[in-house]
Amino acid sequence: MSIELRRARNRQMLIFLLVCVGMVALIGRLYFWQVVRGYGAADCTHGYGLAQCANLEHIQNQQLNAPRGLIYDAQGHILATNVVRDDVYIEPYQFSADHSADTFQSELAKLVDTLHRVLPAVSQETLYKDFNLGYQTVRIASRIDPTQSEQLRRLQLPYVFLEPRTWRIYPGGTLAAQVLGYVQQDDQKSNGIYGIERQYNTLLTGKPGSFTAEFDLSGNPLVVGASSEQPAVNGADLTLTIDSSMQYMAQTALADTVKQLGAESGTALVINIRTGAIVVMAGAPTFDPNQYGKSATLTGCLGQESVFFNPVVYCAYEPGSIMKAVTMAAALDQGLIRPDTTFDDPGYRTFNDAPMVVNWNGLAYGTESMTQVLEHSANVGAAYVAHDILGANRYYPYLAKFGFGQATGIS
């Protein structure tokens, strides 16, 4: 074999070996990235689980919110419902990146002026400050009016976008507010606070669903891509026994009477005696659940509790003259008196173990039957029956039977 031929073969062998080494290195590198780093738990920052990281780039999981259940009165009128209102966001970082130092201030002034004209509640000073924060997005207004949303959509302002959000509203304002309570909302969740909204929060909230799909670069789901959906379960609707018309009349009369008498507070309750249904349940003072924050410092229950509590079922009051009927019922049921049983009412009565009792305005009714004690709402006659005829041993068990000192069971 000639020397040139041997040299040629050696060169070929060297080249072949170099190619083999390169192939082995390439295969090893591919194995490292596709097998060693390609699978397992995703840690995109440190380069682990790259296959899953790649999927995360174009597969998104979106939560489908469940509409909160509506609340109706006994006639089907809506007491609590939901509306969609827009929040307004700006993009300070992108605005800064797209404008040079020469045009930044002039373009910003135009945008701020336009936004302030549409959203007068947001001051120009605040807008300038927000645009200079350098954040990706900043919310500048929440729950704007539909007319303002329409204006912004027509203007199509750059670096400004709308985000719709569902809000709980109460069309009647203060109507039955202490029965209903209110819903406290943030960006992630909403919770019923006080009243029916709190008591049945889980039932009203429902169960959110989810939608998982492949998306393109614009954020649109791919029609041919893999997807899965778990439908949201809407919150249940509730129907109360409250009659809105009677509730309104009672609340109005109660508020006027409290103001007229200079009272600290008042309550009104109307019950259907045939079914036990609560037709009216009102308290004064009250609040507007659409703007509950404005009533945060108000108090009810004679100034002892927050105005958000329902005073009819939550606050304790001395029963007053209603106890006369309870007292007479206890004595009649035990056969200790009859409707025509009489006694002498001088207008006052003294006791060795209790303070003196007098009738309203010092009136004395003389010889008076038990029926007349109720007709006159006579304090002296009721005290005589409770103290002298019934006594503690016969009276207290009947108070327990009437439910005094026990939970009402009203939800």
Number of C-alpha atoms within 10 A of each C-alpha: 5 6 8 9 10 11 11 11 12 12 12 12 12 12 12 12 12 12 12 12 12 12 12 12 12 12 11 12 13 14 13 12 16 14 14 14 19 20 15 13 13 18 13 14 7 9 12 18 20 22 18 17 19 13 11 14 12 15 21 16 14 12 15 16 18 17 22 25 20 17 21 20 19 13 13 12 15 16 23 24 17 15 11 14 17 20 18 19 18 23 20 21 17 16 20 15 10 9 13 10 8 8 10 14 13 10 12 18 14 10 17 18 15 16 20 16 13 15 20 11 10 15 15 18 10 12 20 16 11 18 21 13 13 16 13 12 18 18 15 18 15 15 17 17 12 12 10 14 19 10 12 19 13 9 11 10 13 11 14 20 17 18 13 14 13 15 20 20 17 21 15 17 15 17 23 28 28 26 24 25 23 26 19 15 13 8 6 5 9 15 16 20 17 19 20 20 23 17 15 14 21 15 17 24 23 18 17 16 16 14 15 16 19 21 18 12 8 6 11 10 18 14 10 8 11 12 16 11 14 12 15 17 16 18 19 17 15 16 15 18 16 22 20 22 14 14 20 17 13 20 24 14 13 20 19 13 15 16 15 9 8 9 12 14 20 20 18 16 13 17 14 11 8 6 7 10 13 16 19 23 24 27 26 26 23 25 23 20 27 18 14 16 10 11 15 12 8 14 19 21 23 17 11 9 15 17 23 26 22 26 27 18 14 12 13 11 10 7 9 7 13 11 14 21 13 17 18 23 14 24 19 14 11 10 9 13 19 14 12 11 12 17 16 14 22 16 19 18 16 13 12 6 7 8 9 12 17 20 19 14 7 10 15 17 19 12 11 18 20 21 15 17 22 17 9 15 17 24 20 25 30 22 21 19 21 22 14 11 14 20 12 11 8 14 18 15 11 17 15 11 10 12 10 12 9 9 9 10 6 6 9
